[in-house]
Amino acid sequence: MTTGLKDLAAALVAGLAALAASLGNGKVISKTIEGIARQPESAGNLRATMFIGVGLIEAVPILAIVIAFLILFL
């Protein structure tokens, strides 16, 4: 693979992963706020579950950055 194509592939991997993670995080957070608005007494449980979900979603772009670096340097 030529250098230009490697750069493009790495940029696409990182960019699409960041885009997908941001959309996923937005959906998780908006649904959590909606749930808290409907049942304020369960706010603590919903918030804790939201943080776990957001953390798992954020693992995807971190792995994508690792893959992008592998594409660039191997």
N, CA, C and O atoms as a Tripos MOL2 file, in Angstrom:
@<TRIPOS>MOLECULE
protein
  296   295    74     0     0
PROTEIN
NO_CHARGES

@<TRIPOS>ATOM
      1 N           0.8510   -1.1720    0.0000 N.3       1 MET1
      2 CA          0.0000    0.0000    0.0000 C.3       1 MET1
      3 C           0.8960    1.2350    0.0000 C.2       1 MET1
      4 O           1.8910    1.2850    0.7230 O.2       1 MET1
      5 N           0.5480    2.2100   -0.7960 N.am      2 THR2
      6 CA          1.3740    3.4130   -0.8550 C.3       2 THR2
      7 C           1.1270    4.2830    0.3670 C.2       2 THR2
      8 O           0.1620    4.0880    1.1060 O.2       2 THR2
      9 N           2.0140    5.2400    0.5610 N.am      3 THR3
     10 CA          1.9310    6.0930    1.7530 C.3       3 THR3
     11 C           0.6410    6.9110    1.7720 C.2       3 THR3
     12 O           0.0260    7.0670    2.8270 O.2       3 THR3
     13 N           0.2330    7.4230    0.6370 N.am      4 GLY4
     14 CA         -0.9910    8.2210    0.5770 C.3       4 GLY4
     15 C          -2.2290    7.4310    0.9540 C.2       4 GLY4
     16 O          -3.1070    7.9190    1.6650 O.2       4 GLY4
     17 N          -2.2820    6.1950    0.4620 N.am      5 LEU5
     18 CA         -3.4340    5.3490    0.7870 C.3       5 LEU5
     19 C          -3.4310    4.9380    2.2500 C.2       5 LEU5
     20 O          -4.4890    4.8210    2.8680 O.2       5 LEU5
     21 N          -2.2450    4.7200    2.8060 N.am      6 LYS6
     22 CA         -2.1640    4.3880    4.2320 C.3       6 LYS6
     23 C          -2.6690    5.5460    5.0740 C.2       6 LYS6
     24 O          -3.4130    5.3520    6.0350 O.2       6 LYS6
     25 N          -2.2560    6.7580    4.7030 N.am      7 ASP7
     26 CA         -2.7140    7.9420    5.4370 C.3       7 ASP7
     27 C          -4.2300    8.0890    5.3520 C.2       7 ASP7
     28 O          -4.8890    8.3810    6.3510 O.2       7 ASP7
     29 N          -4.7730    7.8880    4.1670 N.am      8 LEU8
     30 CA         -6.2200    7.9870    3.9830 C.3       8 LEU8
     31 C          -6.9600    6.9100    4.7760 C.2       8 LEU8
     32 O          -7.9870    7.1910    5.3940 O.2       8 LEU8
     33 N          -6.4430    5.6850    4.7620 N.am      9 ALA9
     34 CA         -7.0800    4.5970    5.5020 C.3       9 ALA9
     35 C          -7.0610    4.8710    7.0000 C.2       9 ALA9
     36 O          -8.0590    4.6570    7.6870 O.2       9 ALA9
     37 N          -5.9240    5.3460    7.5050 N.am     10 ALA10
     38 CA         -5.8310    5.6500    8.9360 C.3      10 ALA10
     39 C          -6.7810    6.7770    9.3110 C.2      10 ALA10
     40 O          -7.4330    6.7160   10.3540 O.2      10 ALA10
     41 N          -6.8650    7.7990    8.4750 N.am     11 ALA11
     42 CA         -7.7710    8.9190    8.7590 C.3      11 ALA11
     43 C          -9.2270    8.4690    8.7420 C.2      11 ALA11
     44 O         -10.0190    8.8930    9.5840 O.2      11 ALA11
     45 N          -9.5790    7.6190    7.7950 N.am     12 LEU12
     46 CA        -10.9560    7.1190    7.7410 C.3      12 LEU12
     47 C         -11.3000    6.2640    8.9500 C.2      12 LEU12
     48 O         -12.3890    6.3860    9.5090 O.2      12 LEU12
     49 N         -10.3810    5.4020    9.3540 N.am     13 VAL13
     50 CA        -10.6240    4.5530   10.5300 C.3      13 VAL13
     51 C         -10.8620    5.4200   11.7630 C.2      13 VAL13
     52 O         -11.8370    5.2250   12.4900 O.2      13 VAL13
     53 N          -9.9660    6.3760   11.9930 N.am     14 ALA14
     54 CA        -10.0840    7.2170   13.1860 C.3      14 ALA14
     55 C         -11.3180    8.1190   13.1040 C.2      14 ALA14
     56 O         -12.0370    8.2760   14.0900 O.2      14 ALA14
     57 N         -11.5600    8.7010   11.9520 N.am     15 GLY15
     58 CA        -12.6910    9.6210   11.8060 C.3      15 GLY15
     59 C         -14.0410    8.9470   11.9420 C.2      15 GLY15
     60 O         -14.9280    9.4530   12.6300 O.2      15 GLY15
     61 N         -14.1990    7.8100   11.2900 N.am     16 LEU16
     62 CA        -15.4810    7.1080   11.3750 C.3      16 LEU16
     63 C         -15.7330    6.5600   12.7750 C.2      16 LEU16
     64 O         -16.8710    6.5440   13.2430 O.2      16 LEU16
     65 N         -14.6810    6.1150   13.4380 N.am     17 ALA17
     66 CA        -14.8550    5.6410   14.8130 C.3      17 ALA17
     67 C         -15.2530    6.7830   15.7380 C.2      17 ALA17
     68 O         -16.1080    6.6160   16.6080 O.2      17 ALA17
     69 N         -14.6320    7.9410   15.5490 N.am     18 ALA18
     70 CA        -14.9910    9.0970   16.3770 C.3      18 ALA18
     71 C         -16.4200    9.5340   16.1090 C.2      18 ALA18
     72 O         -17.1510    9.8760   17.0390 O.2      18 ALA18
     73 N         -16.8230    9.5260   14.8440 N.am     19 LEU19
     74 CA        -18.1930    9.9100   14.4920 C.3      19 LEU19
     75 C         -19.2020    8.9370   15.0960 C.2      19 LEU19
     76 O         -20.2020    9.3610   15.6760 O.2      19 LEU19
     77 N         -18.9480    7.6470   14.9640 N.am     20 ALA20
     78 CA        -19.8640    6.6440   15.5010 C.3      20 ALA20
     79 C         -19.9530    6.7360   17.0260 C.2      20 ALA20
     80 O         -21.0370    6.6100   17.5970 O.2      20 ALA20
     81 N         -18.8140    6.9560   17.6780 N.am     21 ALA21
     82 CA        -18.8200    7.0610   19.1400 C.3      21 ALA21
     83 C         -19.5740    8.2980   19.5960 C.2      21 ALA21
     84 O         -20.2980    8.2530   20.5900 O.2      21 ALA21
     85 N         -19.4110    9.4000   18.8800 N.am     22 SER22
     86 CA        -20.1210   10.6190   19.2890 C.3      22 SER22
     87 C         -21.6280   10.4660   19.1160 C.2      22 SER22
     88 O         -22.4030   10.9400   19.9460 O.2      22 SER22
     89 N         -22.0380    9.8090   18.0450 N.am     23 LEU23
     90 CA        -23.4780    9.5650   17.8670 C.3      23 LEU23
     91 C         -24.0110    8.6190   18.9400 C.2      23 LEU23
     92 O         -25.0990    8.8340   19.4730 O.2      23 LEU23
     93 N         -23.2560    7.5840   19.2530 N.am     24 GLY24
     94 CA        -23.6690    6.6460   20.2950 C.3      24 GLY24
     95 C         -23.7450    7.3010   21.6550 C.2      24 GLY24
     96 O         -24.6950    7.0750   22.4040 O.2      24 GLY24
     97 N         -22.7430    8.1190   21.9840 N.am     25 ASN25
     98 CA        -22.7510    8.8150   23.2680 C.3      25 ASN25
     99 C         -23.9380    9.7720   23.3570 C.2      25 ASN25
    100 O         -24.5850    9.8660   24.4000 O.2      25 ASN25
    101 N         -24.2180   10.4690   22.2850 N.am     26 GLY26
    102 CA        -25.3630   11.3790   22.2770 C.3      26 GLY26
    103 C         -26.6720   10.6610   22.5190 C.2      26 GLY26
    104 O         -27.5320   11.1480   23.2520 O.2      26 GLY26
    105 N         -26.8210    9.5000   21.9020 N.am     27 LYS27
    106 CA        -28.0530    8.7260   22.0880 C.3      27 LYS27
    107 C         -28.1720    8.2090   23.5220 C.2      27 LYS27
    108 O         -29.2420    8.2860   24.1260 O.2      27 LYS27
    109 N         -27.0650    7.6800   24.0670 N.am     28 VAL28
    110 CA        -27.0870    7.1650   25.4440 C.3      28 VAL28
    111 C         -27.4150    8.2750   26.4320 C.2      28 VAL28
    112 O         -28.2510    8.0980   27.3180 O.2      28 VAL28
    113 N         -26.7630    9.4060   26.2810 N.am     29 ILE29
    114 CA        -26.9750   10.5110   27.2200 C.3      29 ILE29
    115 C         -28.3850   11.0690   27.0990 C.2      29 ILE29
    116 O         -29.0210   11.3670   28.1100 O.2      29 ILE29
    117 N         -28.8850   11.2160   25.8660 N.am     30 SER30
    118 CA        -30.2340   11.7600   25.7150 C.3      30 SER30
    119 C         -31.2860   10.8150   26.2980 C.2      30 SER30
    120 O         -32.2530   11.2730   26.9070 O.2      30 SER30
    121 N         -31.1110    9.5170   26.1230 N.am     31 LYS31
    122 CA        -32.0700    8.5630   26.6890 C.3      31 LYS31
    123 C         -31.9740    8.5220   28.2170 C.2      31 LYS31
    124 O         -32.9780    8.3130   28.8980 O.2      31 LYS31
    125 N         -30.7740    8.7210   28.7510 N.am     32 THR32
    126 CA        -30.6360    8.7680   30.2060 C.3      32 THR32
    127 C         -31.3460    9.9890   30.7690 C.2      32 THR32
    128 O         -32.0440    9.8920   31.7790 O.2      32 THR32
    129 N         -31.1750   11.1300   30.1290 N.am     33 ILE33
    130 CA        -31.8610   12.3410   30.5910 C.3      33 ILE33
    131 C         -33.3720   12.1710   30.4850 C.2      33 ILE33
    132 O         -34.1190   12.6100   31.3600 O.2      33 ILE33
    133 N         -33.8120   11.5330   29.4120 N.am     34 GLU34
    134 CA        -35.2410   11.2710   29.2480 C.3      34 GLU34
    135 C         -35.7620   10.3630   30.3660 C.2      34 GLU34
    136 O         -36.8440   10.5970   30.9050 O.2      34 GLU34
    137 N         -34.9940    9.3340   30.7090 N.am     35 GLY35
    138 CA        -35.3910    8.4280   31.7870 C.3      35 GLY35
    139 C         -35.4090    9.1170   33.1370 C.2      35 GLY35
    140 O         -36.2940    8.8590   33.9530 O.2      35 GLY35
    141 N         -34.4360    9.9950   33.3840 N.am     36 ILE36
    142 CA        -34.4120   10.7360   34.6460 C.3      36 ILE36
    143 C         -35.5950   11.6860   34.7300 C.2      36 ILE36
    144 O         -36.1650   11.8830   35.8040 O.2      36 ILE36
    145 N         -35.9650   12.2770   33.5950 N.am     37 ALA37
    146 CA        -37.1210   13.1740   33.5950 C.3      37 ALA37
    147 C         -38.4120   12.4220   33.8930 C.2      37 ALA37
    148 O         -39.3190   12.9700   34.5180 O.2      37 ALA37
    149 N         -38.5010   11.1740   33.4510 N.am     38 ARG38
    150 CA        -39.7130   10.3860   33.6850 C.3      38 ARG38
    151 C         -39.7640    9.8150   35.0970 C.2      38 ARG38
    152 O         -40.8310    9.7580   35.7090 O.2      38 ARG38
    153 N         -38.6010    9.3880   35.6190 N.am     39 GLN39
    154 CA        -38.5550    8.8110   36.9590 C.3      39 GLN39
    155 C         -37.3570    9.3780   37.7150 C.2      39 GLN39
    156 O         -36.2880    8.7690   37.7400 O.2      39 GLN39
    157 N         -37.5380   10.5330   38.3240 N.am     40 PRO40
    158 CA        -36.4120   11.1890   39.0150 C.3      40 PRO40
    159 C         -35.8440   10.3640   40.1680 C.2      40 PRO40
    160 O         -34.6810   10.5370   40.5320 O.2      40 PRO40
    161 N         -36.6330    9.4840   40.7390 N.am     41 GLU41
    162 CA        -36.1410    8.7000   41.8790 C.3      41 GLU41
    163 C         -35.0960    7.6620   41.4680 C.2      41 GLU41
    164 O         -34.3490    7.1700   42.3140 O.2      41 GLU41
    165 N         -35.0370    7.3280   40.1900 N.am     42 SER42
    166 CA        -34.0420    6.3570   39.7250 C.3      42 SER42
    167 C         -32.8430    7.0320   39.0690 C.2      42 SER42
    168 O         -32.1190    6.3930   38.3060 O.2      42 SER42
    169 N         -32.6260    8.3010   39.3520 N.am     43 ALA43
    170 CA        -31.5520    9.0590   38.7070 C.3      43 ALA43
    171 C         -30.1800    8.4670   39.0040 C.2      43 ALA43
    172 O         -29.3330    8.4090   38.1120 O.2      43 ALA43
    173 N         -29.9450    8.0300   40.2260 N.am     44 GLY44
    174 CA        -28.6390    7.4790   40.5890 C.3      44 GLY44
    175 C         -28.3010    6.2260   39.8010 C.2      44 GLY44
    176 O         -27.1910    6.0900   39.2860 O.2      44 GLY44
    177 N         -29.2570    5.3120   39.7080 N.am     45 ASN45
    178 CA        -29.0340    4.0750   38.9550 C.3      45 ASN45
    179 C         -28.8410    4.3500   37.4680 C.2      45 ASN45
    180 O         -27.9730    3.7590   36.8260 O.2      45 ASN45
    181 N         -29.6580    5.2520   36.9280 N.am     46 LEU46
    182 CA        -29.5370    5.5830   35.5100 C.3      46 LEU46
    183 C         -28.1980    6.2480   35.2100 C.2      46 LEU46
    184 O         -27.5630    5.9570   34.1960 O.2      46 LEU46
    185 N         -27.7780    7.1400   36.0980 N.am     47 ARG47
    186 CA        -26.5080    7.8400   35.8820 C.3      47 ARG47
    187 C         -25.3340    6.8660   35.9220 C.2      47 ARG47
    188 O         -24.4230    6.9550   35.0980 O.2      47 ARG47
    189 N         -25.3530    5.9450   36.8670 N.am     48 ALA48
    190 CA        -24.2720    4.9660   36.9590 C.3      48 ALA48
    191 C         -24.2330    4.0800   35.7160 C.2      48 ALA48
    192 O         -23.1580    3.8030   35.1860 O.2      48 ALA48
    193 N         -25.3790    3.6430   35.2590 N.am     49 THR49
    194 CA        -25.4410    2.8240   34.0520 C.3      49 THR49
    195 C         -24.9890    3.6120   32.8350 C.2      49 THR49
    196 O         -24.3310    3.0670   31.9480 O.2      49 THR49
    197 N         -25.3410    4.9020   32.7870 N.am     50 MET50
    198 CA        -24.9240    5.7390   31.6740 C.3      50 MET50
    199 C         -23.4020    5.8480   31.6140 C.2      50 MET50
    200 O         -22.8170    5.7540   30.5350 O.2      50 MET50
    201 N         -22.7590    6.0470   32.7630 N.am     51 PHE51
    202 CA        -21.3040    6.1820   32.7720 C.3      51 PHE51
    203 C         -20.6250    4.8970   32.3170 C.2      51 PHE51
    204 O         -19.6100    4.9470   31.6210 O.2      51 PHE51
    205 N         -21.1660    3.7590   32.6980 N.am     52 ILE52
    206 CA        -20.6070    2.4870   32.2350 C.3      52 ILE52
    207 C         -20.7690    2.3610   30.7240 C.2      52 ILE52
    208 O         -19.8410    1.9540   30.0250 O.2      52 ILE52
    209 N         -21.9410    2.7100   30.2300 N.am     53 GLY53
    210 CA        -22.1900    2.6450   28.7810 C.3      53 GLY53
    211 C         -21.3120    3.5860   27.9970 C.2      53 GLY53
    212 O         -20.7770    3.2090   26.9540 O.2      53 GLY53
    213 N         -21.1510    4.8050   28.4780 N.am     54 VAL54
    214 CA        -20.3050    5.7820   27.7890 C.3      54 VAL54
    215 C         -18.8540    5.3090   27.7970 C.2      54 VAL54
    216 O         -18.1430    5.4730   26.8060 O.2      54 VAL54
    217 N         -18.4180    4.7330   28.8910 N.am     55 GLY55
    218 CA        -17.0590    4.2100   28.9460 C.3      55 GLY55
    219 C         -16.8260    3.0980   27.9480 C.2      55 GLY55
    220 O         -15.7750    3.0380   27.3100 O.2      55 GLY55
    221 N         -17.8040    2.2140   27.8080 N.am     56 LEU56
    222 CA        -17.6770    1.1290   26.8320 C.3      56 LEU56
    223 C         -17.7070    1.6600   25.4040 C.2      56 LEU56
    224 O         -16.9930    1.1610   24.5350 O.2      56 LEU56
    225 N         -18.5320    2.6700   25.1640 N.am     57 ILE57
    226 CA        -18.5850    3.2670   23.8310 C.3      57 ILE57
    227 C         -17.2650    3.9460   23.4940 C.2      57 ILE57
    228 O         -16.8090    3.8830   22.3520 O.2      57 ILE57
    229 N         -16.6480    4.5920   24.4740 N.am     58 GLU58
    230 CA        -15.3880    5.2900   24.2260 C.3      58 GLU58
    231 C         -14.2300    4.3360   23.9870 C.2      58 GLU58
    232 O         -13.1880    4.7580   23.4840 O.2      58 GLU58
    233 N         -14.3790    3.0700   24.3310 N.am     59 ALA59
    234 CA        -13.3190    2.1050   24.0610 C.3      59 ALA59
    235 C         -13.1610    1.8630   22.5610 C.2      59 ALA59
    236 O         -12.0660    1.5400   22.1000 O.2      59 ALA59
    237 N         -14.2300    2.0140   21.8060 N.am     60 VAL60
    238 CA        -14.1780    1.7550   20.3670 C.3      60 VAL60
    239 C         -13.2460    2.7260   19.6370 C.2      60 VAL60
    240 O         -12.3920    2.2640   18.8800 O.2      60 VAL60
    241 N         -13.3650    4.0500   19.8240 N.am     61 PRO61
    242 CA        -12.4280    4.9240   19.1130 C.3      61 PRO61
    243 C         -10.9850    4.7760   19.5910 C.2      61 PRO61
    244 O         -10.0550    5.0070   18.8170 O.2      61 PRO61
    245 N         -10.7870    4.3980   20.8380 N.am     62 ILE62
    246 CA         -9.4190    4.1680   21.3080 C.3      62 ILE62
    247 C          -8.8110    2.9830   20.5570 C.2      62 ILE62
    248 O          -7.6610    3.0440   20.1220 O.2      62 ILE62
    249 N          -9.5790    1.9150   20.4070 N.am     63 LEU63
    250 CA         -9.0990    0.7730   19.6220 C.3      63 LEU63
    251 C          -8.9050    1.1500   18.1560 C.2      63 LEU63
    252 O          -7.9850    0.6550   17.5050 O.2      63 LEU63
    253 N          -9.7660    2.0240   17.6340 N.am     64 ALA64
    254 CA         -9.6240    2.4610   16.2450 C.3      64 ALA64
    255 C          -8.3490    3.2730   16.0520 C.2      64 ALA64
    256 O          -7.7070    3.1720   15.0070 O.2      64 ALA64
    257 N          -7.9760    4.0690   17.0370 N.am     65 ILE65
    258 CA         -6.7230    4.8210   16.9460 C.3      65 ILE65
    259 C          -5.5470    3.8630   16.9360 C.2      65 ILE65
    260 O          -4.5880    4.0720   16.1930 O.2      65 ILE65
    261 N          -5.6040    2.8200   17.7430 N.am     66 VAL66
    262 CA         -4.5360    1.8100   17.7350 C.3      66 VAL66
    263 C          -4.4430    1.1520   16.3510 C.2      66 VAL66
    264 O          -3.3480    0.9530   15.8250 O.2      66 VAL66
    265 N          -5.5840    0.8240   15.7760 N.am     67 ILE67
    266 CA         -5.5950    0.2210   14.4420 C.3      67 ILE67
    267 C          -5.0540    1.2110   13.4130 C.2      67 ILE67
    268 O          -4.3110    0.8210   12.5120 O.2      67 ILE67
    269 N          -5.4180    2.4870   13.5380 N.am     68 ALA68
    270 CA         -4.9090    3.5050   12.6170 C.3      68 ALA68
    271 C          -3.3960    3.6080   12.7100 C.2      68 ALA68
    272 O          -2.7230    3.7190   11.6840 O.2      68 ALA68
    273 N          -2.8450    3.5720   13.9210 N.am     69 PHE69
    274 CA         -1.3990    3.6190   14.0730 C.3      69 PHE69
    275 C          -0.7430    2.3690   13.4740 C.2      69 PHE69
    276 O           0.3330    2.4540   12.8820 O.2      69 PHE69
    277 N          -1.3910    1.2140   13.6290 N.am     70 LEU70
    278 CA         -0.8620    0.0010   13.0210 C.3      70 LEU70
    279 C          -0.8470    0.1040   11.5000 C.2      70 LEU70
    280 O           0.1010   -0.3370   10.8500 O.2      70 LEU70
    281 N          -1.9090    0.6920   10.9330 N.am     71 ILE71
    282 CA         -1.9490    0.8930    9.4910 C.3      71 ILE71
    283 C          -0.8230    1.8140    9.0420 C.2      71 ILE71
    284 O          -0.1760    1.5660    8.0240 O.2      71 ILE71
    285 N          -0.5960    2.8650    9.7960 N.am     72 LEU72
    286 CA          0.4220    3.8480    9.4100 C.3      72 LEU72
    287 C           1.8330    3.3060    9.5160 C.2      72 LEU72
    288 O           2.6550    3.5410    8.6300 O.2      72 LEU72
    289 N           2.1250    2.5850   10.5840 N.am     73 PHE73
    290 CA          3.5150    2.2680   10.8720 C.3      73 PHE73
    291 C           3.9180    0.8310   10.5760 C.2      73 PHE73
    292 O           5.0880    0.4890   10.7420 O.2      73 PHE73
    293 N           3.0130   -0.0070   10.1520 N.am     74 LEU74
    294 CA          3.3840   -1.3820    9.7920 C.3      74 LEU74
    295 C           3.1940   -1.6330    8.3240 C.2      74 LEU74
    296 O           3.4570   -2.7370    7.8470 O.2      74 LEU74
@<TRIPOS>BOND
     1     1     2 1
     2     2     3 1
     3     3     4 2
     4     3     5 am
     5     5     6 1
     6     6     7 1
     7     7     8 2
     8     7     9 am
     9     9    10 1
    10    10    11 1
    11    11    12 2
    12    11    13 am
    13    13    14 1
    14    14    15 1
    15    15    16 2
    16    15    17 am
    17    17    18 1
    18    18    19 1
    19    19    20 2
    20    19    21 am
    21    21    22 1
    22    22    23 1
    23    23    24 2
    24    23    25 am
    25    25    26 1
    26    26    27 1
    27    27    28 2
    28    27    29 am
    29    29    30 1
    30    30    31 1
    31    31    32 2
    32    31    33 am
    33    33    34 1
    34    34    35 1
    35    35    36 2
    36    35    37 am
    37    37    38 1
    38    38    39 1
    39    39    40 2
    40    39    41 am
    41    41    42 1
    42    42    43 1
    43    43    44 2
    44    43    45 am
    45    45    46 1
    46    46    47 1
    47    47    48 2
    48    47    49 am
    49    49    50 1
    50    50    51 1
    51    51    52 2
    52    51    53 am
    53    53    54 1
    54    54    55 1
    55    55    56 2
    56    55    57 am
    57    57    58 1
    58    58    59 1
    59    59    60 2
    60    59    61 am
    61    61    62 1
    62    62    63 1
    63    63    64 2
    64    63    65 am
    65    65    66 1
    66    66    67 1
    67    67    68 2
    68    67    69 am
    69    69    70 1
    70    70    71 1
    71    71    72 2
    72    71    73 am
    73    73    74 1
    74    74    75 1
    75    75    76 2
    76    75    77 am
    77    77    78 1
    78    78    79 1
    79    79    80 2
    80    79    81 am
    81    81    82 1
    82    82    83 1
    83    83    84 2
    84    83    85 am
    85    85    86 1
    86    86    87 1
    87    87    88 2
    88    87    89 am
    89    89    90 1
    90    90    91 1
    91    91    92 2
    92    91    93 am
    93    93    94 1
    94    94    95 1
    95    95    96 2
    96    95    97 am
    97    97    98 1
    98    98    99 1
    99    99   100 2
   100    99   101 am
   101   101   102 1
   102   102   103 1
   103   103   104 2
   104   103   105 am
   105   105   106 1
   106   106   107 1
   107   107   108 2
   108   107   109 am
   109   109   110 1
   110   110   111 1
   111   111   112 2
   112   111   113 am
   113   113   114 1
   114   114   115 1
   115   115   116 2
   116   115   117 am
   117   117   118 1
   118   118   119 1
   119   119   120 2
   120   119   121 am
   121   121   122 1
   122   122   123 1
   123   123   124 2
   124   123   125 am
   125   125   126 1
   126   126   127 1
   127   127   128 2
   128   127   129 am
   129   129   130 1
   130   130   131 1
   131   131   132 2
   132   131   133 am
   133   133   134 1
   134   134   135 1
   135   135   136 2
   136   135   137 am
   137   137   138 1
   138   138   139 1
   139   139   140 2
   140   139   141 am
   141   141   142 1
   142   142   143 1
   143   143   144 2
   144   143   145 am
   145   145   146 1
   146   146   147 1
   147   147   148 2
   148   147   149 am
   149   149   150 1
   150   150   151 1
   151   151   152 2
   152   151   153 am
   153   153   154 1
   154   154   155 1
   155   155   156 2
   156   155   157 am
   157   157   158 1
   158   158   159 1
   159   159   160 2
   160   159   161 am
   161   161   162 1
   162   162   163 1
   163   163   164 2
   164   163   165 am
   165   165   166 1
   166   166   167 1
   167   167   168 2
   168   167   169 am
   169   169   170 1
   170   170   171 1
   171   171   172 2
   172   171   173 am
   173   173   174 1
   174   174   175 1
   175   175   176 2
   176   175   177 am
   177   177   178 1
   178   178   179 1
   179   179   180 2
   180   179   181 am
   181   181   182 1
   182   182   183 1
   183   183   184 2
   184   183   185 am
   185   185   186 1
   186   186   187 1
   187   187   188 2
   188   187   189 am
   189   189   190 1
   190   190   191 1
   191   191   192 2
   192   191   193 am
   193   193   194 1
   194   194   195 1
   195   195   196 2
   196   195   197 am
   197   197   198 1
   198   198   199 1
   199   199   200 2
   200   199   201 am
   201   201   202 1
   202   202   203 1
   203   203   204 2
   204   203   205 am
   205   205   206 1
   206   206   207 1
   207   207   208 2
   208   207   209 am
   209   209   210 1
   210   210   211 1
   211   211   212 2
   212   211   213 am
   213   213   214 1
   214   214   215 1
   215   215   216 2
   216   215   217 am
   217   217   218 1
   218   218   219 1
   219   219   220 2
   220   219   221 am
   221   221   222 1
   222   222   223 1
   223   223   224 2
   224   223   225 am
   225   225   226 1
   226   226   227 1
   227   227   228 2
   228   227   229 am
   229   229   230 1
   230   230   231 1
   231   231   232 2
   232   231   233 am
   233   233   234 1
   234   234   235 1
   235   235   236 2
   236   235   237 am
   237   237   238 1
   238   238   239 1
   239   239   240 2
   240   239   241 am
   241   241   242 1
   242   242   243 1
   243   243   244 2
   244   243   245 am
   245   245   246 1
   246   246   247 1
   247   247   248 2
   248   247   249 am
   249   249   250 1
   250   250   251 1
   251   251   252 2
   252   251   253 am
   253   253   254 1
   254   254   255 1
   255   255   256 2
   256   255   257 am
   257   257   258 1
   258   258   259 1
   259   259   260 2
   260   259   261 am
   261   261   262 1
   262   262   263 1
   263   263   264 2
   264   263   265 am
   265   265   266 1
   266   266   267 1
   267   267   268 2
   268   267   269 am
   269   269   270 1
   270   270   271 1
   271   271   272 2
   272   271   273 am
   273   273   274 1
   274   274   275 1
   275   275   276 2
   276   275   277 am
   277   277   278 1
   278   278   279 1
   279   279   280 2
   280   279   281 am
   281   281   282 1
   282   282   283 1
   283   283   284 2
   284   283   285 am
   285   285   286 1
   286   286   287 1
   287   287   288 2
   288   287   289 am
   289   289   290 1
   290   290   291 1
   291   291   292 2
   292   291   293 am
   293   293   294 1
   294   294   295 1
   295   295   296 2
@<TRIPOS>SUBSTRUCTURE
     1 MET1         2 RESIDUE 1 A MET
     2 THR2         6 RESIDUE 1 A THR
     3 THR3        10 RESIDUE 1 A THR
     4 GLY4        14 RESIDUE 1 A GLY
     5 LEU5        18 RESIDUE 1 A LEU
     6 LYS6        22 RESIDUE 1 A LYS
     7 ASP7        26 RESIDUE 1 A ASP
     8 LEU8        30 RESIDUE 1 A LEU
     9 ALA9        34 RESIDUE 1 A ALA
    10 ALA10       38 RESIDUE 1 A ALA
    11 ALA11       42 RESIDUE 1 A ALA
    12 LEU12       46 RESIDUE 1 A LEU
    13 VAL13       50 RESIDUE 1 A VAL
    14 ALA14       54 RESIDUE 1 A ALA
    15 GLY15       58 RESIDUE 1 A GLY
    16 LEU16       62 RESIDUE 1 A LEU
    17 ALA17       66 RESIDUE 1 A ALA
    18 ALA18       70 RESIDUE 1 A ALA
    19 LEU19       74 RESIDUE 1 A LEU
    20 ALA20       78 RESIDUE 1 A ALA
    21 ALA21       82 RESIDUE 1 A ALA
    22 SER22       86 RESIDUE 1 A SER
    23 LEU23       90 RESIDUE 1 A LEU
    24 GLY24       94 RESIDUE 1 A GLY
    25 ASN25       98 RESIDUE 1 A ASN
    26 GLY26      102 RESIDUE 1 A GLY
    27 LYS27      106 RESIDUE 1 A LYS
    28 VAL28      110 RESIDUE 1 A VAL
    29 ILE29      114 RESIDUE 1 A ILE
    30 SER30      118 RESIDUE 1 A SER
    31 LYS31      122 RESIDUE 1 A LYS
    32 THR32      126 RESIDUE 1 A THR
    33 ILE33      130 RESIDUE 1 A ILE
    34 GLU34      134 RESIDUE 1 A GLU
    35 GLY35      138 RESIDUE 1 A GLY
    36 ILE36      142 RESIDUE 1 A ILE
    37 ALA37      146 RESIDUE 1 A ALA
    38 ARG38      150 RESIDUE 1 A ARG
    39 GLN39      154 RESIDUE 1 A GLN
    40 PRO40      158 RESIDUE 1 A PRO
    41 GLU41      162 RESIDUE 1 A GLU
    42 SER42      166 RESIDUE 1 A SER
    43 ALA43      170 RESIDUE 1 A ALA
    44 GLY44      174 RESIDUE 1 A GLY
    45 ASN45      178 RESIDUE 1 A ASN
    46 LEU46      182 RESIDUE 1 A LEU
    47 ARG47      186 RESIDUE 1 A ARG
    48 ALA48      190 RESIDUE 1 A ALA
    49 THR49      194 RESIDUE 1 A THR
    50 MET50      198 RESIDUE 1 A MET
    51 PHE51      202 RESIDUE 1 A PHE
    52 ILE52      206 RESIDUE 1 A ILE
    53 GLY53      210 RESIDUE 1 A GLY
    54 VAL54      214 RESIDUE 1 A VAL
    55 GLY55      218 RESIDUE 1 A GLY
    56 LEU56      222 RESIDUE 1 A LEU
    57 ILE57      226 RESIDUE 1 A ILE
    58 GLU58      230 RESIDUE 1 A GLU
    59 ALA59      234 RESIDUE 1 A ALA
    60 VAL60      238 RESIDUE 1 A VAL
    61 PRO61      242 RESIDUE 1 A PRO
    62 ILE62      246 RESIDUE 1 A ILE
    63 LEU63      250 RESIDUE 1 A LEU
    64 ALA64      254 RESIDUE 1 A ALA
    65 ILE65      258 RESIDUE 1 A ILE
    66 VAL66      262 RESIDUE 1 A VAL
    67 ILE67      266 RESIDUE 1 A ILE
    68 ALA68      270 RESIDUE 1 A ALA
    69 PHE69      274 RESIDUE 1 A PHE
    70 LEU70      278 RESIDUE 1 A LEU
    71 ILE71      282 RESIDUE 1 A ILE
    72 LEU72      286 RESIDUE 1 A LEU
    73 PHE73      290 RESIDUE 1 A PHE
    74 LEU74      294 RESIDUE 1 A LEU
